[in-house]
Amino acid sequence: FGEFNFDENMKISIYCLDFEKISNLNPLQYSFIIKNDTAPTIAIQSPDLEFEIDESLKIPIEANIYDDYGVHEIWIEYKIISEDFVDENNIINTIEIKKINSQIEDIYINQLWDINNINLFMGDELHFWICANDKDNISGPNISKSDKIIGTFPSLEDLFSKIEDYEYNIEDITEEIESSLEEISEITE
């Protein structure tokens, strides 16, 4: 038995010697190829990349995370974009989702992110990324970030315009029903 280090691809041959120091004719040959550690891959199923935050202030997070040597930890980085507090728009905060002790290559996340304690006001946007770090390696961590996800908390103006849209739709439906009733009345007469 023995150990050796290598920092480039290499081939080795193992010779077996008999008591007279004569080697075998066909030594075993091995190729060692360095495989670079790639950063984790993050695939998000939920939420959409742009969505509206509802009054529950809970965001469903559903994602698959894969790494060739194993994921070490998963977290969310977020910032609030606000017209009222412009100075704080570039402050990035983090929330840990999961720290993994064993070497798991494929992880499925399915949880509700409760954002009640984030101080989100009407009209603000929540920009966030799901991040993953692979297992600690010699060259340092490989960190991946998902695409930016934007959650919009509707303003009063947005809510009133939605109500107006609903009213217009209800008026259209009511007119259609009245028209249908008139037709039915004519047919019946």
N, C-alpha and C positions, 0 to 999 in steps of 0.2 A: 504494500500500500504506500501511497505517497500523495503529495500535493504539488500543484504548480499553478502559477498565475499566468494569464495571457491577456494582452490588450489589443490583439489583432487576430484575424482568422488564421488558423494553423492546422497542419496535419502532423500526426505523430504515428510512429510505428512502435510496437512493443515486441521486443525480441526476448525469447526464452533461451537461456544458456544452460547447457548440460554441465556435468562435473568437469569436463575437459575444456570448458569455455567455448564450445562450438554452438553457434546460434541455429535457430530453426530456419528452414528455407523460405517459408511463407509467413513472415511476421504479421501480426494483427495490425491493421491500419485504421486510424480514426481521423475524422475531420472535425475540428471545433470551429464553429461559426458564431461570432458574437451577434446576439439578437438585441437590438436597441429597444429600450423600454419606451413605449409610446404613452402619451397622456390618455386619461380615461375618456370614454365616449359617453355623451349624455343625450338621451332621446326623451323629449317631453311629450306626454300625451295630454296633460291637463295642467294648467289652464291654457287657453289660446295665447298666442303672443301678444294680442291686444284684447282686453276684456273689460267689462264693467264690474266694479266691486259693489255687491249688494249690501243691504243694511245688516246682515248677519256678521259682517266683517270676518268672514272665514273664507280662505282660498283653498280649494282642493288642489293638492300637489300630487301628480302622478307622473313618475319618470322611471326609465330604465337606465342604469349606469353600468358600463362594462369597462374593464381594464385587463390587459393581457397578463399582468402579474398580481392583480388584486387591488381593490379599493381600500384606502385607509380611513378616510373621513369624507363626509358630505355636509355641506352647509349652504346657507342662502346669504347672498350679499344684496343689500337693498339701499335705496335712497328715495327720499320723498321730494318730488318736484312741486313746489308751491309758488303761486303768484304772490302770496302774502308774506312768505318768509324766504326771500330770494337768497339770503346769506347762507341758509342751511341746505340749499339744493344740491351741493356737491359732497355732503357728508355721507360716507358709505358705512353702513352698520352690518354686522354679521349675526346670524343665528345658526347654531349648530343643529343639524338634522339628525346625524347619525355618526358615531365613532365606531369603527369596526376593529375588533381585536384579532380576528382570524383572517386568513388570506382568501377572501371571497372575490371572485372575478366578475360575477354578474349580480347586481342588486336591483331590486324592484322597490320603489318608494311609493307608498299610497297613504297620504295623511292630510289632515286639514290643518292649515296654517292659520292660527287665530291671531289677527292683527289688531285686536282691541287696544293693546297697550302701545301702539305705534304713533299715536297722535296724528291721525289722518283727518283732515278737514274736507268739507265739501268743496269740490273743484280741484282737489289735489290729485296728483298721479303718483303711483307707487311703481318705481322701476326696480326690478330685481332679476337676479341671475341665480341659477342653481349651480353650485361649484362642487368639484370632486378632486381629491388628492389621492394619487396611487400610493401603494405601500412604500414606506421609506426605502430609498435605494441609495447607492453609493454616490451617484452624481447629483443627488438632491431631489426634491419632490417634483413631480409632474402634475401641474394643476390645470384643470379644464374648467371653462365657464360655458354655460348654455347661452343661447341667443338671449338678448334682452327681452324680458316679459314686462309689459306695461299694463297695470291695472288702474283704471280711472274711477275715482269716486265722484259720482255725478253732483253737479252744483244745483242750486235751486232753479236756476234758469233751464238747465237740462231737464229737470223733473217736470217743470211747467210745460215745456215744449212737448214732452212725451204725453202729458195729459191732453194737450191740444190735439196731438195726432190721434189719440184714442177717441177723442170726441168726434173728430172728422170721420174716422172709421165707423163709429157708431151711427153717425148721421147717414153715411152711405148705406149701411146695412139696414137702417130703419126705412130709408127711401125704397130700397129694393123690396123689403117686406111689404110696404104699403102698395107698391106697384103690383106685386104678386097677388095681394089680397084683392085689389081692384080687378085684376084679370080673372081671378077665381069668381068674384061676384058677377062679372059680366057673363062668364060661361054659365054660371048657375042660373042667372036670369034667363 
